[in-house]
Amino acid sequence: MKIYETFKNEFIISTDKSKLDVDIIHNYLCNESYWAKNIPVELVKKSIDGSCCFGLYVKENPVLNQTPTAGRQVGFARVISDCATFGYLADVFILDAYRGKGLSKWLMETIMNCPDLQGLRRWLLATKDAHGLYTKFGFLPLDKPERIMGFKPFEAYPQNNS
């Protein structure tokens, strides 16, 4: 996949995996998300390796004095896809301090406009509470849910007590 980047105000979204801050991603997924509580960092790294990832960052400006947040990752999403027929949207988040700025909508616009993800026949995602966001991009409840099956060997990642 080619690196895809877009800029808006003081933010940048990039598919360049070398920019991803795995510590921020792991911390959010492991400690703040409802869907990946206690996920080990090794699994986060493996999921990044096998996905098209979108990092959202505070843009750096070499001309101006940098703020402490310049370059900081503040959002993330990944798409598991063959880049031909199917995409599954996962692990979408914006850090709390950056919510309410339209960043999740911009992140979704960027994902849906990514050149490598055009022409997919089917997209899927699972959400507990963000239906309003995703319906703006064409996501609806399954039209034939009886055709979709799942396999869930366990409900949650075990808590690591070490």
Backbone bond lengths (Angstrom), bond angles and torsions (degrees), N, CA, C in turn:
res aa  C-N    CA-C-N  psi(-1)  N-CA   C-N-CA  omega(-1)  CA-C   N-CA-C  phi
1 M - - - 1.452 - - 1.525 108.89 -
2 K 1.301 115.74 135.13 1.457 121.08 176.98 1.524 109.89 -74.48
3 I 1.332 115.80 150.57 1.461 119.78 176.38 1.523 108.38 -71.30
4 Y 1.313 114.72 130.86 1.464 123.15 -178.29 1.521 106.56 -122.72
5 E 1.338 116.56 128.12 1.461 120.44 179.87 1.519 110.14 -135.76
6 T 1.325 114.45 148.04 1.450 121.27 176.26 1.522 107.95 -143.78
7 F 1.335 115.84 149.91 1.454 122.15 -175.13 1.520 110.04 -123.83
8 K 1.327 115.36 146.27 1.461 120.49 176.26 1.528 107.65 -155.35
9 N 1.319 115.21 123.27 1.464 121.01 -177.79 1.526 109.39 50.05
10 E 1.325 117.78 -125.00 1.465 120.20 -177.92 1.529 113.13 -95.51
11 F 1.339 117.12 21.42 1.465 120.57 -175.98 1.524 112.01 -124.65
12 I 1.313 114.89 158.26 1.461 122.81 175.67 1.525 107.93 -136.70
13 I 1.320 116.04 142.09 1.468 121.87 169.82 1.519 106.20 -115.62
14 S 1.324 115.94 132.44 1.460 121.31 -177.36 1.520 110.56 -139.76
15 T 1.349 114.86 145.96 1.467 120.37 173.16 1.530 111.22 -95.52
16 D 1.314 117.77 8.45 1.460 122.49 178.44 1.535 109.09 -72.60
17 K 1.316 116.30 106.83 1.464 120.57 -176.74 1.526 112.79 -64.80
18 S 1.324 117.71 -23.20 1.470 119.58 -179.80 1.528 111.63 -67.96
19 K 1.319 118.09 -17.40 1.465 122.07 178.56 1.529 112.73 -86.48
20 L 1.317 117.41 -16.02 1.468 120.43 -174.94 1.522 111.46 -63.07
21 D 1.321 115.74 138.72 1.457 122.48 175.09 1.530 107.38 -100.59
22 V 1.320 115.53 95.31 1.471 121.05 -175.09 1.522 110.85 -60.62
23 D 1.326 118.04 -32.70 1.470 120.06 178.94 1.528 111.42 -63.09
24 I 1.337 116.71 -43.32 1.478 119.91 178.48 1.522 110.16 -66.03
25 I 1.336 116.87 -44.68 1.466 120.74 -179.67 1.521 110.20 -62.05
26 H 1.330 116.62 -48.87 1.469 120.07 -179.23 1.521 111.25 -62.08
27 N 1.330 116.99 -45.34 1.459 119.59 -179.08 1.528 110.93 -58.66
28 Y 1.331 117.16 -45.05 1.464 119.07 -179.77 1.526 111.03 -63.68
29 L 1.322 116.15 -50.78 1.462 119.19 -176.84 1.520 111.18 -63.14
30 C 1.312 117.26 -44.57 1.464 122.39 -174.78 1.529 112.87 -72.21
31 N 1.330 116.61 -38.54 1.463 119.85 -170.18 1.521 115.51 -111.81
32 E 1.331 118.16 -21.55 1.461 119.48 -175.29 1.517 114.52 -115.80
33 S 1.328 118.16 -27.98 1.466 119.43 -177.73 1.529 110.48 -76.34
34 Y 1.320 115.34 157.64 1.467 119.79 174.13 1.519 110.98 -90.78
35 W 1.309 118.35 -15.97 1.456 121.50 -172.08 1.530 114.47 -98.53
36 A 1.328 118.49 -14.66 1.469 119.21 -176.27 1.528 111.70 -137.36
37 K 1.323 117.54 29.89 1.465 121.55 178.77 1.520 110.32 -49.07
38 N 1.320 114.82 135.14 1.469 122.91 175.11 1.526 114.46 68.05
39 I 1.319 119.08 14.38 1.460 120.27 -179.72 1.530 109.41 -63.22
40 P 1.309 118.34 131.53 1.467 120.49 178.10 1.528 111.11 -68.97
41 V 1.317 116.49 147.69 1.463 122.02 -178.77 1.529 110.98 -60.08
42 E 1.327 117.82 -32.27 1.466 120.60 178.89 1.525 111.02 -62.45
43 L 1.330 117.20 -37.76 1.464 120.29 177.82 1.525 111.88 -71.17
44 V 1.327 116.85 -34.72 1.464 119.87 176.54 1.528 109.11 -62.94
45 K 1.325 116.72 -45.93 1.471 120.89 179.21 1.529 110.57 -60.95
46 K 1.306 116.83 -43.22 1.467 121.15 179.95 1.531 110.79 -64.62
47 S 1.336 117.14 -39.80 1.468 120.57 179.29 1.526 110.72 -66.30
48 I 1.313 117.62 -36.55 1.465 121.59 177.02 1.525 109.89 -65.19
49 D 1.332 116.25 -43.93 1.469 120.47 -179.78 1.516 112.09 -58.47
50 G 1.338 117.59 -34.94 1.457 121.24 -175.59 1.514 114.94 -97.32
51 S 1.324 117.67 16.14 1.466 120.84 -174.70 1.517 111.80 -135.22
52 C 1.315 114.92 162.33 1.457 122.91 167.51 1.524 105.41 -87.24
53 C 1.316 117.15 115.84 1.468 120.99 -173.23 1.520 111.61 -109.71
54 F 1.319 114.42 145.51 1.454 122.86 179.11 1.525 107.79 -123.45
55 G 1.325 116.11 112.12 1.451 120.98 175.09 1.510 109.70 -99.81
56 L 1.327 116.40 139.81 1.460 122.50 177.87 1.523 106.81 -113.60
57 Y 1.334 116.38 126.48 1.461 121.81 -171.74 1.521 111.39 -131.28
58 V 1.341 115.30 155.35 1.455 120.91 167.33 1.521 105.19 -75.10
59 K 1.318 116.18 126.35 1.462 121.77 -174.23 1.531 110.81 -69.25
60 E 1.322 115.19 138.19 1.457 121.39 174.13 1.523 108.62 -86.42
61 N 1.311 116.61 144.51 1.456 121.33 177.32 1.527 107.86 -130.98
62 P 1.344 117.13 104.78 1.464 119.41 -175.43 1.531 113.91 -66.49
63 V 1.325 118.43 -19.65 1.458 121.61 -178.32 1.531 110.96 -78.24
64 L 1.341 114.93 -37.52 1.465 119.87 -177.90 1.521 110.32 -92.75
65 N 1.315 115.67 159.75 1.465 118.82 172.14 1.517 108.10 -63.90
66 Q 1.312 116.22 132.32 1.461 120.66 -176.76 1.528 111.63 -77.77
67 T 1.302 115.73 139.09 1.456 121.15 172.87 1.518 108.07 -82.92
68 P 1.323 118.13 162.85 1.473 119.60 179.42 1.527 113.38 -61.10
69 T 1.334 117.94 -18.79 1.459 119.64 -178.49 1.524 113.14 -94.29
70 A 1.321 118.98 -5.36 1.461 121.30 -178.72 1.530 110.24 -58.06
71 G 1.315 115.90 129.10 1.458 121.66 -178.81 1.515 114.46 84.22
72 R 1.323 117.76 -8.20 1.470 121.52 -177.30 1.526 111.32 -71.03
73 Q 1.326 115.69 137.06 1.457 119.88 175.80 1.518 108.89 -78.72
74 V 1.351 116.36 131.13 1.460 121.11 -177.64 1.523 112.58 -125.07
75 G 1.333 116.79 -2.09 1.457 120.02 178.83 1.516 110.62 -159.61
76 F 1.328 114.61 166.67 1.462 119.74 -174.98 1.522 109.16 -162.37
77 A 1.316 114.99 151.57 1.468 122.86 169.06 1.514 106.54 -159.30
78 R 1.308 115.37 155.43 1.458 118.54 174.84 1.514 109.39 -139.11
79 V 1.324 114.46 150.82 1.455 121.66 178.59 1.524 107.13 -122.61
80 I 1.315 115.56 123.29 1.457 121.70 174.35 1.519 105.10 -91.86
81 S 1.335 116.44 116.64 1.464 118.79 -170.96 1.522 112.00 -155.99
82 D 1.329 114.43 154.19 1.463 120.56 168.85 1.520 110.23 -89.39
83 C 1.334 117.24 -0.68 1.472 124.69 -179.38 1.524 112.00 58.91
84 A 1.324 116.40 23.86 1.462 121.10 178.92 1.524 111.74 -133.95
85 T 1.342 116.88 -47.03 1.462 119.05 -172.78 1.524 115.01 -129.52
86 F 1.335 118.29 -24.75 1.460 120.24 -168.66 1.524 110.89 -145.11
87 G 1.333 115.45 144.13 1.452 121.26 173.81 1.516 110.82 -142.37
88 Y 1.317 115.54 138.01 1.466 122.12 174.96 1.521 107.78 -117.69
89 L 1.311 116.70 118.47 1.452 122.81 -179.54 1.519 109.70 -86.02
90 A 1.342 116.32 129.92 1.467 120.01 -175.09 1.523 111.21 -144.22
91 D 1.307 115.07 161.07 1.468 124.48 169.46 1.523 113.27 54.26
92 V 1.307 117.33 41.14 1.464 121.91 179.72 1.526 108.77 -82.38
93 F 1.346 115.95 125.85 1.467 118.77 174.78 1.521 111.21 -155.81
94 I 1.318 113.98 153.95 1.460 124.58 169.63 1.524 105.09 -124.34
95 L 1.334 117.33 131.51 1.459 119.76 178.02 1.523 110.26 -58.87
96 D 1.330 116.04 144.11 1.467 122.33 -175.09 1.527 113.68 -48.89
97 A 1.313 118.17 -43.88 1.467 121.83 -176.01 1.527 112.51 -64.84
98 Y 1.319 117.83 -14.65 1.463 121.55 -176.62 1.535 112.69 -112.56
99 R 1.311 117.30 5.73 1.466 120.33 177.93 1.522 110.11 -75.31
100 G 1.331 115.36 159.23 1.456 120.68 178.77 1.520 113.19 82.95
101 K 1.333 117.84 11.11 1.464 122.04 -179.86 1.529 111.64 -112.04
102 G 1.348 117.30 8.20 1.457 120.69 -178.46 1.526 113.65 79.02
103 L 1.328 117.66 12.25 1.461 120.62 -175.78 1.525 113.24 -70.94
104 S 1.328 118.29 -35.14 1.466 119.20 179.04 1.528 110.49 -67.02
105 K 1.320 116.93 -37.71 1.464 120.35 177.15 1.531 110.07 -65.53
106 W 1.325 117.17 -44.33 1.463 121.12 178.57 1.535 110.84 -64.49
107 L 1.327 117.37 -39.54 1.462 120.91 176.89 1.530 110.04 -60.84
108 M 1.324 117.49 -44.58 1.469 120.84 177.98 1.528 111.62 -65.01
109 E 1.320 117.97 -42.14 1.473 120.32 176.73 1.530 110.34 -58.40
110 T 1.318 116.25 -42.51 1.461 121.37 -179.66 1.521 111.14 -64.30
111 I 1.314 117.10 -44.51 1.469 121.08 178.83 1.525 110.07 -61.85
112 M 1.311 116.56 -47.94 1.461 120.30 -176.02 1.528 112.38 -69.58
113 N 1.337 118.12 -20.66 1.467 122.19 178.43 1.525 113.03 -99.67
114 C 1.313 118.19 -0.80 1.461 121.29 -178.37 1.536 109.29 -60.04
115 P 1.322 118.01 125.20 1.471 120.70 -176.47 1.531 114.09 -55.12
116 D 1.320 118.20 -37.66 1.471 120.64 -178.24 1.524 113.33 -72.78
117 L 1.333 117.33 -9.56 1.465 120.13 -178.17 1.526 112.17 -112.40
118 Q 1.308 117.26 15.52 1.462 120.62 179.39 1.533 110.32 -82.03
119 G 1.319 115.98 145.51 1.458 121.56 175.46 1.514 114.92 84.43
120 L 1.340 117.41 6.37 1.466 118.50 177.75 1.525 109.33 -65.12
121 R 1.308 116.40 138.12 1.472 121.03 -178.62 1.521 112.29 -77.10
122 R 1.334 116.25 -31.91 1.464 119.72 -176.55 1.521 110.87 -144.12
123 W 1.308 114.73 138.34 1.463 123.38 172.41 1.523 107.12 -121.22
124 L 1.318 116.40 145.45 1.463 121.96 173.17 1.519 109.12 -134.75
125 L 1.303 115.30 157.50 1.463 122.69 170.59 1.514 107.37 -160.08
126 A 1.313 115.19 165.13 1.467 121.29 174.11 1.526 107.21 -127.25
127 T 1.329 116.23 136.10 1.456 120.45 177.96 1.515 109.89 -148.16
128 K 1.314 114.96 147.41 1.459 120.76 176.16 1.523 110.78 -95.06
129 D 1.345 116.99 -30.88 1.459 118.36 -168.42 1.526 116.06 -144.12
130 A 1.327 119.23 9.20 1.468 119.69 -176.71 1.528 112.46 -116.91
131 H 1.313 116.91 30.43 1.467 120.92 -179.20 1.522 112.06 -57.11
132 G 1.325 117.47 -38.85 1.459 121.57 -178.90 1.523 112.49 -59.51
133 L 1.325 116.80 -40.01 1.462 120.60 177.73 1.515 110.60 -66.15
134 Y 1.318 117.10 -50.22 1.459 120.71 -171.61 1.525 113.43 -72.07
135 T 1.326 118.30 -30.11 1.464 118.96 177.78 1.531 111.39 -64.72
136 K 1.335 117.54 -27.28 1.468 121.10 176.89 1.527 111.71 -63.46
137 F 1.313 116.71 -17.51 1.465 121.60 -178.24 1.530 112.17 -113.08
138 G 1.338 115.74 18.12 1.455 120.33 173.22 1.517 115.87 93.83
139 F 1.320 118.18 -1.99 1.466 120.10 178.53 1.520 109.47 -76.07
140 L 1.323 116.06 132.69 1.459 123.23 179.96 1.520 108.84 -135.74
141 P 1.341 117.64 164.53 1.466 117.95 171.99 1.527 109.29 -56.21
142 L 1.305 116.50 152.51 1.462 120.98 -178.21 1.516 110.94 -56.40
143 D 1.330 116.40 133.75 1.464 120.26 179.74 1.521 111.36 -76.69
144 K 1.302 118.30 -27.90 1.462 122.63 177.79 1.527 109.10 -134.32
145 P 1.337 116.57 69.48 1.472 118.84 -174.95 1.525 113.17 -61.02
146 E 1.317 116.86 -22.59 1.464 119.57 179.60 1.530 112.06 -66.26
147 R 1.321 116.96 -15.71 1.468 120.73 179.28 1.530 112.82 -90.77
148 I 1.321 117.12 -12.91 1.465 121.06 -177.30 1.519 108.79 -99.53
149 M 1.306 115.45 129.89 1.458 120.83 179.15 1.518 108.88 -123.29
150 G 1.293 116.82 159.77 1.453 121.91 178.28 1.509 110.97 -138.98
151 F 1.294 115.27 162.82 1.462 123.01 176.14 1.517 106.27 -136.54
152 K 1.319 117.76 122.29 1.456 122.88 -174.53 1.526 108.68 -130.20
153 P 1.339 117.37 90.26 1.468 119.99 -176.92 1.523 114.50 -62.46
154 F 1.352 117.77 -26.47 1.463 119.90 175.37 1.518 108.83 -151.54
155 E 1.316 116.30 157.43 1.462 122.56 -175.33 1.525 112.32 -81.76
156 A 1.314 117.29 -43.16 1.468 121.02 -175.44 1.520 110.04 -142.13
157 Y 1.320 114.75 158.14 1.468 119.54 174.79 1.527 107.76 -70.73
158 P 1.326 117.34 139.41 1.466 118.66 179.20 1.524 110.53 -67.15
159 Q 1.321 115.64 146.35 1.443 120.53 179.08 1.517 109.75 -69.82
160 N 1.327 116.36 131.60 1.456 121.54 179.37 1.518 108.61 -90.65
161 N 1.310 117.87 115.32 1.454 122.04 -176.41 1.519 113.34 -96.49
162 S 1.328 117.16 11.90 1.462 117.84 -178.91 1.498 113.18 -93.54
